[in-house]
Amino acid sequence: MITAPNYVNEEERLKTLRSYKILDTPNEVQYDSLTQIAAEICETPISFINFVDKDRVWSKSNYGLEVTEAPRADTFCTHVIDFKNGAFVIPDATKDKRFKNNPFVLNFPNIIFYASYPITNKKGITIGNLCVVDTIPRELTKTQLNLIKVLANQAMNLLECHKNKEKNKVLEEKNKELEKFAYVAAHDLKSPLNNIYSLSCILADMYTDKLGKEGVTIVNHIISSSNNLKKLINDVLDYSKDSSILKNSCSDINILNLQNELVDLFCIDKSISLKIESDLTSIHTNYTALNQILQNLIDNAIKYNDKDTVKIKIGVNEDKEKYHFYVKDNGPGITPSKQQKIFNIFQTATSKDKYGNSGHGIGLATVKKLIQQMDGEISLESTKEIGSKFVFSFNKILK
């Protein structure tokens, strides 16, 4: 038996397959009708719609043989995903050096004849196939082969329709979250921030002599930070109205300047250490969105840290298409059961931060939303008592 070679862009292929969310879903009559038609047209007792996963081949529909999955290395289907010549036909597997010693040829179900057509998306990425199988040698007519192609393409159409429905569903959910977010941001963030700003201005105007030099510096810093946060909140509310702002307001961001701004904002407390590690001197992206993302992650790293010295490290690098970041802290870590939930709006890992304040569960939801608007994604790596590492990337060219 000869095992099929590795697919050239296997990582991209698997990512594409999983984007359709078809694996391990229940039987559906639309797919079952395709395998039944294929078997009847080709006069074979067995037909499958298969999807080639990392280590297995999984059947969405199986006509004539109740097998839902098999090891990828042993299947005929693995050879189809990199086959560029249309239909893949094995008239007699016992005479084919690639398959004559295959366990599915030598043992049940004793496959002798095999013909399939790849299930391929518009980008030319093959994620599976529609096949017909028999236990005796056979040949198919040109018409039969053409009809297998039609049925395989119809399976791909079903996948695309399902994906589009899922996208619409996600968009509806995001719009509902957006309404909640805008309301909470406007009332629970903007109003208290205005109060802080106003009271700080009063302190600066009326009590300069009593505050002393250090006190005045602190109050002025509060005023400056409040102004900065007010702007960020207003900008995020703008994003909730029109995500096209992202692509219309990109600029060059100096990495050292960015670090200095973040240090000025967060590191008045000498127990906080913050550093950006990068070989880059600058990046070109939306400043407000990036600032909001980093400030939320840094703020959480400080508020929920349980160490005497808070250590925060930010990493930045790039490839041809994306910028890659991480924000790493030395906090208590986040338990696995809460690692996915924390990105949902109004969800928090703990009821209160180290200052005794209750969180609204908006920060990380905002971070995720902004990154998604930048065609990016975010994930979390966290170890108990060691800390958390938020890893995210987004496109250089914002669409």
Secondary structure, DSSP 8 states (H G I E B T S, - for coil): -------TTHHHHHHHHHHTT-TT----HHHHHHHHHHHHHHT-SEEEEEEE-SSEEEEEEEESS---EEEGGG-SHHHHTT--SS-EEES-GGG-TTTTT-HHHHSTT---EEEEEEEE-TTS-EEEEEEEEESS-----HHHHHHHHHHHHHHHHHHHHHHHHHHHHHHHHHHHHHHHHHHHIIIIIIHHHHHHHHHHHHHHHH-HHHHHHHHHHHHHHHHHHHHHHHHHHHHHHHHHH-TTHHHHSEEEEEHHHHHHHHHHHHTTSTTEEEEEEES-SEEEEEHHHHHHHHHHHHHHHHHT--SSSEEEEEEEEE-SSEEEEEEEE-S----HHHHTGGGSTT--SSSB-TTS-B--S-HHHHHHHHHHHTT-EEEEEEETTTEEEEEEEEESS--
